[in-house]
Every structure is written in C-alpha cells, then in structure tokens.
Amino acid sequence: MYLNPNWRILTVGDGDLSFSHALSTDLKPAKLVASTYDSAATITSKYADNALNALRDHHITVLDSFDVTDPQAWQRLNGELFDVVIFQFPLIPAFVGESAYRENTQTTSMNTLNRALLHQYIKYATSYALDNNGPMLCYITSKDVKPYREWNIEGSLNYGLASRYIGQMPFDISPFPGYKIRNVDRDKHVKDTSGTTYVFSPKETTELHNRLTIPSYLAVDSCSLCRVGPFQASEDKQKHLLAKKHQQMLGFEADWQAWLAQFNNQE
C-alpha cells in the first residue's frame, strides 16, 4: 500500500484502531482522522488491547459510532477534507442467532450486503470526504479468499458512482508495526493473510501510475467474476461458463444488480 506522508488521511471501520495508531506513529501523515463503527464503550469492552486512548493522547480525532453507510455520519467531518480514505479488511459482522440471520438475509444475501457496504463507502467518501483538489483516493484492502473474492470489487462494485476502479497494489503489513487484523466480532486476531488494496478515484492520479497493476483476469477472454483467465481456447472458456462456480457467481451478480436498482430508486 502506497501512502504519501503529505496526504490527509481518514480511516474508517478501524476496529481496535491499531491501523490508525500505526499510521500516526510510523507514517506520521500531515493529517489523520480515525473512525470506527463501534462506540467508544464497545471498543474498550471488545478489545482489551486497543489504541483509542493512545490516539486521543496524541490529539488525533477519533470518531466512534461512524457508520459508513449513513450520510449523516460523514457529515460529522464538518467539512474536513482528505486526500485518501482507507477501509481495511471490511466485512459485515455476523448476525447473532439463526433468527437474526434469516431476518437480515431473507431478501438480500450476505454477498450483497458486503458489496452494499463497500458501494456506499465509496459513494459517500467521494461525496463528503475527498478534496476535489487532491488525488481523491478510496482504498479498500481485502483478501483473495472466500468470501472476499466473491464481491467483484474490481468490476460492478462501483456501478453508477463517480469513482472508478483504477488498479490495485499488494498490502504488506510489515510497515505497520502494532497493526492487528482483528476478527470483526470479537477480541481475536486473524491470520495475516496477504491482502490487496483496491484503489478507486474519479480522476487520474499520476503519483500512483507506476504503483498500480491491473490483474490478468480483467483482460479480454477472461472471467472477471471468477478471477480466472485469459482462457487459452474457446473450449476452456465454454467449460468454465457452464461450471457450478460460475453459475453461482452469476447468481451473486444478479442479486447485486437488483440491490443497485433498488438503492438508486431510493436515492
């Protein structure tokens, strides 16, 4: 992940705030505001080791109870503008109990709910947080394993938005000492699986040109949904298109397009 220390940085969904703390102590950006979905009370009760007080002691603004899907949350920035907004390893929390799961996924799958989270993050970050005179970057760091790789982040995630996918870069945790990738629901570390940072922006950013790559599965004669290809022969492509995995991804995509249509009608 490339970060310019001269950039103004906003982090969102930083569970125990250890990523924001690593940024503040090692990168020392020109400006840093940290935010987390949980309330301050929940952070301290959920994570025995958290960076809430450490950030506050260094006079870094921490916005708790910050829901990236709520435009009113973004308005709490009070007009402060940034060069990059960063969302590390986002994931919808698990629903507690079978009844809660059924209620929340009766008409919308977990796949769609996670895509919706990221779609709204990009939409509102671009509208409320990014400075038109800066690079206007939205970063999403995720893993290339299920369920994350099934969200079509590089494809239809940003349909209808001003910010477009401009490329990606590897995420290496080593430059962020003290950063712990947490389980979204409890005080437990998860494996430091190598991640990928996907970059979205409504403009060209020359500073990132030589740092971003476009994966081969986005090329012609590939399947971006399943992240495979390019296919060497038409028979291989046809066999893939008929495979169970591809059919499942088509189902996810159809559900996502239905959510987008409903969301846009409500806007």
N, C-alpha and C positions, 0 to 999 in steps of 0.2 A: 504494500500500500504506500503510494507516494503522498506525502503531506509537506507542504511548504510552511516553514515556521512563521512566515509573514501572513499566512492566511488567518482569517477569523473563522473559528470552528465551533459548530454546535453538534453535540452528541445527543442522540435520542435512544430511548429504550436501553440505557446502560444499567442493567440490573443492580449490581453491587457498586457501581461507579468506579470499578478498578481500571477500566479502559480510560475513562476521563482523567483519573489520577495519574496514570502512566503518561498520558499526553502532557499534563501540566508539569510533571517533574522532569521528563526527558526531552520532549519536543519543545516545550515552553513556547507555545504559539502566541502570536500577537494578541489574540483574544480567544477565550474559551468560555463557553456556557455549556453546562452539562444538564441533562434531563433524564428522568426515569419514569416509567409507567406507575410504579408503586408509590404509595405515600411514604413520607419520611419514617413514620412509625412502622410500616410494613418492612421497609428496608432494614431497619435496625433489628427487627424481630426475626426476619427471614435469614439474613446473612450476618453471622457472628463477626465475620471479618468484612467490613465494608469501608468505603472511602468517603462517606458523607461528611463527617466532621473534618477530615483531613482537607477536603476541598474547601469547605467553608472557612477553615482556619487560614487558608491561603487566599481568602477573599474571592473565590471563584463562585459565581452564581450557580446554584443548583435548583432546578425546577422539578419538584416532585409532583406526582399525580398528573403527569403530562401524557395525554392520550393523543398519539399522532393522527388518529382518525377523526379527531374533533377540531374543527376550525377555531373554536374558542380557546383551545389550549395554545395554539400557535399565536393567537393574539396576545397571550401573556408575555410575548417577547417585547411588547411595547415599542414596536418599530425598529428594534435592533436588527441589523443585517449581517449576513455572513457570506463567506466565500465557499464553504463546504459544510454540508450536513451529513453526519455519519450514523448509520444504523448497523450495529454489529450483530450478526447471527440472529436475526429476528425469527420469532416463532410464536404462534398463538398459544397461550397457556392451555393446558389440558383442562377439560371440564370435569368437575368433581361429581362423580356418580354417573350411573348409566342414564338416569332420567334427564340430568342436565345435558349430557352428551346428545341424547336423542332430540331434546328440545332445540338445541342450537344447530344441529345438523339435519333437521327434518327436511328443510328445503335447500340447504347450502352445505356443501361438503367442506371438510377441513382444508382440502386443497384450495378451494375457492376462498375460504376465509383468510388463509395466509396470503394469497395473491391480493386480496382486497386490502389487507393491512399495508402491503408494500405499495400498492397503487395509490392509496390515499396519502401515504407518507410522501411519495414523490410529488403528488399534486400540491399538497399544502406546503411542503418545504419550498417548492419553487415559487408559490404564490406569496408566502408570508415571510420566509426567512432568508432567501438568497438575494444578494445585491446585484441589480442589473448591470452594474459597472464592474463586477468581478467575474470570476470564471463560472459561477453558478453551477456548482457540482453537488450531486446527490450520490453518496456512496452507500452501497448495500454489500456487506460481507456475508457470504453464505458458504455452505458446504456442498461438495459434489457427491452427496449420498442421499438416499431417500430420507425424508420426503422432500428435502430442499430442492433436489434436482428436478422435481416434477412440477415446478411452479412456472416454467417457461419465462424465467426472468429476462433473458435476452430477447424474447420475442414479443408476445402480446401483453406483457405486464403493463406497459405504459400507453396502451391504445387510447387515443383521444387527449393525451397530455402534451403540454408544450415541451417538456423534457424528453429527450430520446436517448436510447442506449447508444453510447459512443465507444464502448470497448470494456475490457476488463484487465485486471492485473492480479498476481498472486498476493495472498496475505500471509505474511510471516510474523508470528507472534513474538519472536526474539527481540525486536527493537522496542517492545513494550513491557519492560520488566514489572512484575507485580500484577499484570493483567490476567485475570482468571475467567475463562469461558465457563459460565455457570449454567446449570440446569434452570430452565425458566421458572420452575415451580418451587424449588427448594434450595437449601444451602448445600449444594453438591457441585463439584467441578465436573465438567465433561471433558472427554478426550480432546486434546489439542489437534484435532483433525485439520490438515492443511485446508485453508479456505481460499475463496476467490472473492475479490472486491469488484463488483459490477458498478460501472460509472454511467450516470445519466446527467444530461445537461441540455438546455435549449440552445446552446451556442457552441461554436468550435473553440477548443481550448488548446492553444499551441503548446503550452507548457507540458501537456500530457501526451502529445503526439507520439513520442518515441517510447512511452512507458505503457501504452495500452496495446492489447492484442485482440484480434477477432478470432474466435475458435473456428476450426475447420468444419465443424458440424453446422455452421451457418452458411457454408458455401453452396453453390448450385449442386443438385443431385445428392443432397444430404437430407437428413430428417432432424430439424432443429428441435422438434418436440421431444424426441427420444435421445437427442445428443449423439447421433451416430452418422457416419459418412465422412467424406463423399463415398457413394457406392461405386464399385468398380465395374459393375454390369447391371443392366436393367433387370435381369432376373433376381439379383440380390435385393434390389430396391423393391420389387414387387413382393418378394417373400417377406421383407420387413413390414411392408404396409399391411399385410394380412395377419401379422403376428399379434398375439394377445396383448403384449405390452403396448404396441402402437395403438390398438383399439382402445385400450384403457386411457392412453394419453389423449386420444380424440374425444373421449367422454369428458375428461377433465377440461379440455379446451371448450367444449360445447357449454358446460356448466359455467365456465368463466365468461364466455361471451354473453350468456343470459344475465349474469350478475352485472356486467358492464352496461348492458342495455337498461336494466332497471335503475342502476345508480345514476346514469346520465339523465334518465327521465325525471329523477327526483331533484336533480341539481337546478 
